[in-house]
Amino acid sequence: MRNTLRRSRRRVLALAGSAALALGGAIALPGTAQAANILTNPGFESGGLSPWSCSGNLGSIVSSPVHGGSKALTGAVSDSDNAQCTQTVSVQPNTTYSLSGWVRGSYVYLGVDGGASTWTTSPSAYSQLSVSFTTGASQTTANIYVHGWYAQGAYYADDISLDGPGGGSSDTQAPTAPSGLTSTAKTSSSVSLSWTGSTDNVGVTAYDVYSGSNQVLSVSGTSATVSGLSPSTAYTFTVKARDAAGNTSAASNSVSVTTSAGSGSTTFTQAAPYLYEGWGDPPSPTTVMSSTGVKWFTMAFVLDSGGCTPAWDGSRSLTGGVDQTAINQIRSAGGDIVPSFGGWQGSKLGANCSSASALAGAMQKVIDAYGLKAIDMDIENTDEFENEAVQAKILTALKTVKANNPGLKTIVTFGTSTTGPTYYGNRLIEQAQSLGAGIDVFTIMPFDFGGGSDMYGSTVNAAEGLKAKLKSTFGWDDATAYAHIGISGMNGLSDQQETTTPAIWTQIRDWANTHHIARLAFWSVNRDRGCAGGGVVSNCSGISQNTWQFTSITAGFTG
C-alpha cells in the first residue's frame, strides 16, 4: 500500500569519495604535461571513426546516447572480440600524460598499450574514467584504447581526452583567438555557428566550441552545429583554437542565441496542483475549477502494474475508470492534465522497466491514451532518485518521448534541501545535461526539510539554489534558469509538521510570478480543505483555511 501522505523524505547527502592511483616512476624526472587534448576526433563529432580504428570493424558512431555534443562511439562487443578502438598519437619522451573519457556499459576499459588502464561498470549511465601514465625515455608514440568485455554487450564512449604536449615539438605558442563568431541558423533544438579561423606559428588542428563554460563540440573547420538544445532557450557560445602541441587560444567573441519555439507556445507555464483519485475523498474537478479558476491538474500517480505496464496507482486501467472520467471532466471544462509517474512509494516504472527504451514505450502508452501536452516524472526514494543508473534510464526515456512527440513538455520533480538540490539532485541535473535530455522544467519539492519553520524563506532559498545549479550546469543566465524551475509545495501541515499557511503560499506564488518560473503545484487538492487541529490526513490540510483556498491562490500563478 502507498503511504497516503508522504511524497518525500529528508534526503541524506552523499559524500563522494576519491582514490589516488600511484604509478611507477621513470628513471629521470618526467616533464609536466600541459592541460590540452592532443587526441583527434575525441568526441567523435566528425561523424566518422578516423583516426580511430576498431577491432573486427565493430566500432561505429551513434547519435544516442551521447555524453556531450551530438555523437558518440559504440563498440559491438561479441563473445570473441572486445571491440577495442585505438588511436595512435605522437607524444614526447619522459613526460606524464593524463587520459580521461566518458564511458557507458558493462566492464568498459580505457588505457594505453603497455601502460596504465582503468575500467568501470556503468550499464545505464555515462561515468568518467581517468588515469595517468608516463612515457619512456625514447618513446614518441602512444596507442590509446577503449574497449568493452567479451559477451558483456555493447559499450559507449565519448569525449576522450589525452592531456599533454604533442610529440616532436617544443611549441609553446598558442594560436590567435578566433574572431567574427556569428550564428548562421537555428532551430528549436540546434544552433549553427561560423567564425574566422585563427593563425598559429605551426598550425591550428581543432576548434573547441563552448556553451557557457561547458565544451560541447570539437571540430577541425570554422563552422559547427550544436544540437540537443531546448526550445525557446537562450545560449551563449564561444570558440577556442587549439594546435598540435595542445596550446589553446583565448576565447573568441561571444554570441548569444535563443533557439526557436518549435511546436506550441514560446513559453511554458503551468499552475497544476496534484489531484489523486486513489484516496482522500477525491473532489469533483469541475467543482474545484469553477470555484477557483484553476485549469490544470497534476494527476497522480502512474505506476507499474507488472511487466513495465502503466496503470493508475499500478492497479487502475489507464482508460475507462475514475481517472479517465476525471480527465474527461477537466477537459470538458476547458482544462487539461499532466500525469505524474512515480512518487515516494509503489512499484515504479522507472525502477522496474528493463531499459530506457522499454520505459519510453510505457510512457508512450500514457501519452497516446490521452494525447498529452506534458508529462511529469516524480523521482523519489532509493529506487529512483538515489540510483544513478535509474536516473539515467528515466532521463534517456524522457529524451526519447520528447523527440517522438514534438511539442511535448517534460518535467522532473524531486526533493531538495533548504539551500538547493542535494547530491542526488545535483547528479540528476548533471546527467540531464550530459545526456542532452532537454528537460523543460526541474521541479523541487520544498518541504519535509526536517522541521523547518520558515517555509517561505526555505522555499525561496531552495529555488535560488536550484537556479544557481542550472546556471552553472547549462551555462544559462538568470532569466533562462528561472524559466526552467518549478515549485511543488505541501499545503497546510507537512509529514514533518512544517506549516504552510494560505498567506505563506500567497508569498511563494507572488515570488514565483515575480521571477517568472515555469510551474507551481502543491500536494494536494484532496487536502485543500480546512481541519484545524486535524493533523496530517488525506482529505484536509490540518490547519484553518477556506475550502480550495490553496488552489485559488495557485490559479493566480502566471509565470
Secondary structure, DSSP 8 states (H G I E B T S, - for coil): ---SS-S-------------------SS--B---S-B--SSTT-TTSS-TT-EEGGG-EEEESSS-SSTT-EEEE---SS----EEEEEEB-TTBEEEEEEEEEEEEEEEEETTS-EEEEEEEEEEEEEEEEEE--TT--EEEEEEE--TTS--EEEEEEEEES-BTT----------EEEEEEEE-SS-EEEEEE----SS-EEEEEEEETTEEEEEESSSEEEE-S--TT-EEEEEEEEEETT--B------EEEE----SS-SS--EE--EEETTSS----HHHHHHHH---EEEEEEEEE-SSS-EEETTTB-SSSSHHHHHHHHHHHTT-EEEEEEE-SSS--HHHHSSSHHHHHHHHHHHHHHHT-SEEEEE--IIIIIT-HHHHHHHHHHHHHHHHHSTT-EEEEEEE-BTTB--HHHHHHHHHHHHHT---SEEEEE---SSS-S-HHHHHHHHHHHHHHHHHHHH---HHHHHTTEEEEEE-EE-TT--EE-HHHHHHHHHHHHHTT-SEEEEE-GGG-S--TT--S-SSS-SS---TTHHHHHHHT---
